[in-house]
Amino acid sequence: MLRFADVLSSTPADVPDDLYGALLQLVGEAGIVELASAIAWENYRARFNRAFNVEAEGFCLLPPPTFRGPRPSDDANRRGTT
């Protein structure tokens, strides 16, 4: 399921036949539809929020993530900042 989420969150979102087959065995066709819908909805919200620089509202305070590789500048990923 996580691989499916990764694939659907990529561009282009090409789902390999072996992944589809494994999901079909695991959750059935209705389950794949539900998963794809939930993943697409979260991607929509994330991209919409990014377009308008919507910040988290602090409902769930988490420690900052630990990055192990190079991290792109936050400013480069935000619209309307210099």
N, C-alpha and C positions, 0 to 999 in steps of 0.2 A: 504494500500500500504506500509506503514511503517512496519507493522507486516510482510508482505511478504519479505521486504528487510532484516529485522532481521533474519527471518527463513533461507533465502538463504545465509546469511552471517555467519551462524552457521555451525558447523560440528557435526553431519551430517546435510545436508540441506534437511530435510524432511518436505514437505509442507502438513499440515493437510487438509483433504477433505473439512472441513467447510471453511477454508480460501480460498482454490481454488474456491469453489462454490460462495463465496461472491465476489471474484475478477471477476469471470466469469459474474456475474450479473452486476457488476459495469463497467467493461471495455471490456468484451468479450474476446474470445480466442486470437485474434490478439493483443489485449492490454496486455494480460498476457505474450505473447511471447515477446513483446517489453519491458515490464517491466523487465522480467527475463534477457533479453539480456543486458539491461543497468546496472542492479544490478551485473550481473556476470562480466561485463567489469570493473566496478569500483572495485570489489573485486580482479580481476586479477591485475589491476594496483597497488592497495594498497599492495598486497602481493609481487609483483615484486619489487616495490620500497623499501619495507622493507628488502627484501633479499640483496639488494645492498646498503642499507643505504642512499637512495636518500632523500635529504632534500627538503623542500619547497623552491621555488625560490623567494618568497616575493612579488608575484603579488597581493596578497590580504592579507594585514596585519590585523590580527584579534587579539584581546586581548587574553591572555592565558586562557584556559578553567579553570573553577572552579570545582574541584573534591570534591565530598561529602563523598567518601568512601576511603578505602585504595588504594593507587596508586602503581602499580608495578614499580620497578626501570626502568627507560628508558634504562640504560645500559644492563639490563638483556634481553631486547627485541631487541637489536641490534647485528647483526653479526659482528664479528671482533673487538669488543671492550672488554676491560678488566676492 
